[in-house]
Amino acid sequence: MIVTHQKTTGELESVLEFLTIVTDMWMNGQIMVSSQKEVSMKRNRLQEAEMAVLAILKKGRANATTGGEIATITGYNSRLISSAISNLVIRYGVPIIGARVGIRNGYYIAETREELLEGLKSLKKSSKSTSRKG
């Protein structure tokens, strides 16, 4: 036996009004589905990491800071730090160089054209090395 439920015009108008209100709230960012909240939280966390990393990095190769030092200061893991650095470079155009400085690796903001070119050479070598492995 199939049972159907017929809605009255008043019930349908109430449902339509409810859906309209909920849709407006969603469009205005007043409510979010859980996946949107997760993305928003991740985005906020990344923005915090970007600001923290940018505050730590210094100009000039002589002032390079290791990833480990950044992690210790910020409390962020290496993956988040790496994403933050990548975003700072790609989205905001910050000339961050990741290069070997003496016997250690470090990050710094290129201060001169020469530092920027050194960083690009290092990136190019790394890219070639990675493509040979793959």
Residue pairs with C-beta under 8 A, 6 or more apart in sequence:
7 15
22 31
25 31
26 32
32 40
45 80
46 80
46 83
46 84
46 87
49 74
49 76
49 80
49 81
49 83
49 84
50 84
50 87
50 88
50 92
52 73
52 74
52 76
52 84
53 70
53 74
53 81
53 84
53 85
53 88
54 88
54 94
56 65
56 69
56 70
56 73
56 74
57 65
57 70
57 96
57 107
57 108
57 109
58 64
58 65
58 108
58 109
59 108
59 109
59 110
59 111
60 108
60 109
60 111
60 115
61 97
61 99
61 101
61 108
61 111
61 115
61 118
62 101
63 108
64 99
64 101
64 104
64 106
64 107
64 108
65 106
65 107
65 108
66 104
66 105
66 106
66 107
67 78
67 81
67 82
67 105
67 107
70 76
70 81
70 107
71 77
71 78
71 81
74 81
76 84
85 96
85 98
85 107
88 94
88 96
89 95
89 96
94 109
95 109
95 110
95 116
95 119
96 107
96 108
96 109
96 110
97 107
97 108
97 109
97 110
97 115
97 116
97 118
97 119
97 122
98 105
98 106
98 107
98 119
98 122
98 123
99 105
99 106
99 108
99 118
99 119
99 122
100 106
100 122
101 108
108 115
110 116
110 119
